[in-house]
């Protein structure tokens, strides 16, 4: 008699195929889920980076005194950044000429109407200030006086329809009558308005910074237009001693290319960040030059 022992059989081809098929059915969704999660995480990371870049671009523009209207493109790591700055028509300076041919003189800015223009000359040992203004008959006049040494204080008062400028250290409550330190000019407007406009302009650095005190006892606004050169940033400190006062900053002497001529009080800034042709973030902010 022969006895046969059961031999352990291996997988047949059919069993192998079935096993692999079952394994593929199980693994395929798992792998797909893993790859999807990786892609989602990568996209989320790119969007987060793009948002950070866009926010940084906005903050840099808001802190930059040079406003260049139009669209600019730059690169940040693997991202493309497109920034568009536009003027808002409703907030343009009403007295600024839109004709660039009127804005190409070296020491004037457009056609801002004013009652007193304070032109700060290049620094000298005596540190003079030149005041240019129009009298009540519309005649252009000139006068010069000096800032008090080491204080650089300038007081500007709109009192009963008159613009009074003096360099007294004290507040506007006490007007210095010294003719070398004060200029008194009637406002060129109707009696019921009595709005005063003052241009303060300089293209030099001055230390210490100029401390400007404004006081207005009239119903209408006393308006300051601070005009500077885009290369130099004179340092001003504006203090309201009382009354309605408005201050417009970020106005520049126009250059030959007219690139830095800021005509608006408010600018819209649109930033789009993309990667590999795909837009990831679009954000909008507004920059104001009215303080």
C-alpha positions as MATLAB code, in Angstrom:
seq = 'XXXXXXXXXXXXXXXXXXXXXXXXXXXXXXXXXXXXXXXXXXXXXXXXXXXXXXXXXXXXXXXXXXXXXXXXXXXXXXXXXXXXXXXXXXXXXXXXXXXXXXXXXXXXXXXXXXXXXXXXXXXXXXXXXXXXXXXXXXXXXXXXXXXXXXXXXXXXXXXXXXXXXXXXXXXXXXXXXXXXXXXXXXXXXXXXXXXXXXXXXXXXXXXXXXXXXXXXXXXXXXXXXXXXXXXXXXXXXXXXXXXXXXXXXXXXXXXXXXXXXXXXXXXXXXXXXXXXXXXXXXXXXXXXXXX';
ca = [
       0.000    0.000    0.000;
       1.192    3.369   -0.830;
       0.330    6.335    1.383;
       0.124    9.833   -0.093;
       0.684   12.925    2.037;
      -1.078   16.181    1.097;
       1.403   18.518   -0.500;
       1.042   22.283    0.160;
       0.022   23.907   -3.059;
       1.098   27.461   -4.131;
      -1.176   30.194   -5.530;
      -2.463   29.533   -8.932;
      -2.244   32.228  -11.572;
      -5.931   32.894  -11.233;
      -5.618   33.371   -7.488;
      -2.695   35.736   -7.939;
      -4.626   37.802  -10.464;
      -7.665   37.924   -8.202;
      -5.539   38.928   -5.192;
      -3.762   41.681   -7.104;
      -7.079   42.963   -8.418;
      -8.577   43.088   -4.940;
      -5.450   44.803   -3.621;
      -5.585   47.352   -6.439;
      -9.236   48.044   -5.700;
      -8.368   48.734   -2.070;
      -5.119   50.655   -2.595;
      -6.213   52.835   -5.530;
      -8.682   54.999   -3.545;
      -6.213   55.218   -0.672;
      -3.427   56.432   -2.955;
      -5.829   58.798   -4.693;
      -6.863   60.199   -1.329;
      -3.227   60.629   -0.303;
      -2.289   62.384   -3.551;
      -5.397   64.568   -3.349;
      -4.567   65.588    0.205;
      -0.990   66.363   -0.783;
      -2.215   68.508   -3.685;
      -4.780   70.251   -1.481;
      -2.133   70.961    1.124;
       0.264   72.259   -1.531;
      -2.424   74.479   -3.058;
      -3.361   75.760    0.388;
       0.284   76.475    1.142;
       0.677   78.343   -2.163;
      -2.464   80.372   -1.482;
      -1.229   81.232    1.992;
       2.136   82.337    0.608;
       0.385   84.308   -2.135;
      -1.813   86.054    0.436;
       1.239   87.003    2.481;
       3.011   88.366   -0.611;
      -0.089   90.340   -1.625;
      -0.473   91.825    1.847;
       3.203   92.776    1.967;
       2.882   94.440   -1.445;
      -0.124   96.435   -0.230;
       1.646   97.525    2.963;
       4.744   98.628    1.058;
       2.615  100.704   -1.289;
       0.673  102.295    1.564;
       3.895  103.309    3.303;
       5.614  104.511    0.122;
       5.249  108.245   -0.468;
       5.899  107.832   -4.203;
       2.688  106.827   -5.931;
       3.129  105.675   -9.510;
      -0.231  105.327  -11.244;
      -0.487  102.305  -13.563;
       0.363   98.592  -13.575;
       3.689   97.090  -12.539;
       4.774   93.439  -12.509;
       7.395   91.813  -10.303;
       8.561   88.374   -9.169;
       8.549   87.013   -5.618;
      10.076   83.538   -5.243;
       8.005   81.432   -7.683;
       5.118   83.889   -7.751;
       4.201   86.660  -10.163;
       2.922   89.872   -8.558;
       0.875   92.367  -10.536;
       0.051   95.695   -8.873;
      -2.319   98.269  -10.344;
      -2.686  101.758   -8.857;
      -5.544  103.967  -10.034;
      -6.750  107.415   -9.057;
     -10.313  107.768   -7.840;
     -11.947  110.570   -9.797;
     -14.245  111.536   -6.938;
     -11.228  112.308   -4.746;
      -9.016  114.290   -7.093;
      -7.751  117.685   -5.992;
     -10.231  120.097   -7.580;
      -7.630  122.842   -8.019;
      -4.942  120.697   -9.638;
      -4.605  120.986  -13.383;
      -4.951  117.757  -15.326;
      -2.808  119.165  -18.151;
       0.712  117.881  -17.564;
       2.136  120.768  -19.610;
       1.203  123.066  -16.732;
       3.105  120.986  -14.202;
       6.668  120.915  -15.493;
       8.188  123.900  -13.715;
      10.856  122.994  -11.153;
       9.342  124.754   -8.153;
       5.609  124.876   -8.745;
       2.932  122.249   -8.517;
      -0.018  122.434  -10.859;
      -2.529  125.186  -10.242;
      -3.374  124.787   -6.576;
      -5.059  128.022   -5.564;
      -3.624  129.464   -2.391;
      -3.555  132.555   -0.226;
      -0.092  132.012    1.228;
       2.774  129.926   -0.150;
       5.675  129.176    2.186;
       8.740  128.185    0.190;
      11.535  126.743    2.316;
      14.822  127.640    0.650;
      17.979  125.508    0.646;
      19.445  125.458    4.136;
      21.860  128.235    4.966;
      23.553  129.292    8.131;
      20.635  131.593    8.909;
      18.006  129.096    7.727;
      15.669  131.548    5.942;
      12.108  130.924    4.887;
      10.728  132.682    1.848;
       6.998  133.403    1.867;
       5.257  133.997   -1.433;
       1.628  135.089   -1.403;
      -1.061  137.012   -3.256;
      -2.503  140.147   -1.700;
      -6.184  141.033   -1.690;
      -5.858  142.612   -5.160;
      -4.379  139.428   -6.620;
      -0.899  140.936   -6.862;
       2.016  138.576   -6.285;
       4.269  139.688   -3.426;
       7.420  138.351   -1.780;
       8.681  138.501    1.764;
      11.446  136.743    3.657;
      11.938  136.007    7.310;
      13.856  133.496    9.395;
      12.886  130.554   11.527;
      13.906  130.859   15.144;
      17.162  128.963   15.532;
      16.905  125.342   16.739;
      13.126  125.396   17.091;
      11.841  125.505   13.491;
       8.384  126.515   14.720;
       5.915  128.006   12.260;
       2.496  129.309   13.358;
      -0.251  129.759   10.780;
      -3.546  131.334   11.829;
      -6.765  131.917    9.905;
      -8.264  134.774   11.868;
     -11.389  136.572   10.693;
     -10.539  136.117    7.029;
      -6.821  136.820    7.366;
      -3.921  134.386    7.143;
      -1.300  135.252    9.756;
       2.090  133.523    9.561;
       4.656  133.989   12.300;
       7.645  132.227   13.794;
       6.883  132.948   17.410;
       7.717  130.039   19.711;
       4.451  130.501   21.577;
       1.072  129.266   20.429;
      -1.154  131.078   17.969;
      -2.910  132.782   20.865;
      -0.109  135.363   20.973;
       0.714  136.754   17.547;
       4.200  138.184   17.260;
       3.936  141.625   15.667;
       7.598  141.801   14.705;
       7.522  142.526   10.935;
      10.554  140.292   10.496;
       8.647  137.353   11.914;
       5.070  137.800   10.758;
       3.157  138.262    7.559;
      -0.517  139.115    7.482;
      -2.514  138.428    4.341;
      -6.212  138.774    3.626;
      -7.836  135.672    2.174;
      -8.855  135.968   -1.469;
     -12.384  134.671   -1.014;
     -15.837  136.020   -0.290;
     -16.626  137.187    3.194;
     -19.106  134.398    3.859;
     -16.555  131.660    3.065;
     -13.257  132.851    4.502;
     -11.535  129.600    3.554;
      -7.749  129.816    3.739;
      -5.345  127.746    1.631;
      -1.650  127.514    2.431;
       1.050  125.754    0.405;
       4.096  124.635    2.383;
       6.776  123.408    0.008;
      10.397  122.343    0.216;
      12.842  120.126   -1.641;
      15.533  119.911    1.042;
      16.063  117.948    4.235;
      15.698  120.101    7.327;
      16.693  119.271   10.890;
      15.141  119.486   13.353;
      11.800  118.836   11.741;
       9.524  121.795   11.136;
       6.756  122.114   13.706;
       3.703  123.742   12.133;
       0.916  124.995   14.399;
      -2.421  125.703   12.747;
      -5.297  127.667   14.264;
      -8.595  128.504   12.573;
     -11.369  130.604   14.067;
     -13.466  130.695   10.874;
     -16.355  128.420    9.975;
     -14.742  127.124    6.784;
     -11.610  124.978    6.620;
      -8.017  126.115    6.839;
      -6.270  123.912    4.256;
      -2.577  122.999    4.170;
      -0.978  121.545    1.024;
       2.415  120.029    1.881;
       4.469  119.823   -1.327;
       7.862  118.111   -1.417;
      10.416  116.680   -3.807;
      10.215  112.944   -4.427;
      13.969  112.656   -3.782;
      13.957  114.551   -0.473;
      11.543  114.066    2.397;
      11.431  117.165    4.596;
      10.164  116.292    8.041;
       7.021  118.068    9.193;
       4.933  117.883   12.321;
       1.466  119.414   11.993;
      -0.321  120.399   15.199;
      -3.947  121.576   15.302;
      -4.261  124.291   17.932;
      -7.981  124.601   17.237;
     -10.618  124.868   14.527;
     -11.270  123.096   11.232;
      -7.991  122.182    9.557;
      -7.309  119.845    6.622;
      -3.880  118.703    5.507;
      -2.992  117.236    2.111;
       0.288  115.337    1.893;
       1.981  113.312   -0.809;
       2.038  116.123   -3.334;
       5.291  116.322   -5.301;
       7.019  118.777   -7.557;
       6.303  117.484  -11.045;
       9.300  116.039  -12.870;
      10.004  115.973  -16.581;
       8.357  112.579  -16.982;
       5.336  113.500  -14.842;
       5.470  110.137  -13.087;
       5.134  111.304   -9.527;
       2.477  113.972   -9.942;
      -0.151  113.016   -7.372;
      -3.488  114.563   -8.156;
      -5.749  112.510   -5.929;
      -6.479  112.257   -2.230;
      -7.340  108.543   -2.497;
      -5.804  105.805   -4.640;
      -7.049  102.272   -5.263;
      -4.411   99.536   -5.133;
      -5.208   96.142   -6.711;
      -2.746   93.293   -6.241;
      -2.948   89.905   -7.960;
      -0.540   87.076   -7.134;
      -0.293   84.076   -9.462;
       1.850   80.988   -9.940;
       2.383   79.050  -13.157;
      -0.305   81.131  -14.817;
      -2.904   80.391  -12.128;
      -4.291   83.286  -10.097;
      -4.065   82.554   -6.369;
      -4.940   85.799   -4.594;
      -6.577   89.097   -5.496;
      -6.841   91.819   -2.879;
      -7.766   95.503   -3.005;
      -6.835   98.327   -0.663;
      -6.990  102.108   -0.647;
      -4.200  104.585    0.052;
      -5.165  108.011    1.292;
      -2.979  111.103    1.292;
      -5.397  113.130    3.398;
      -4.491  113.443    7.066;
];
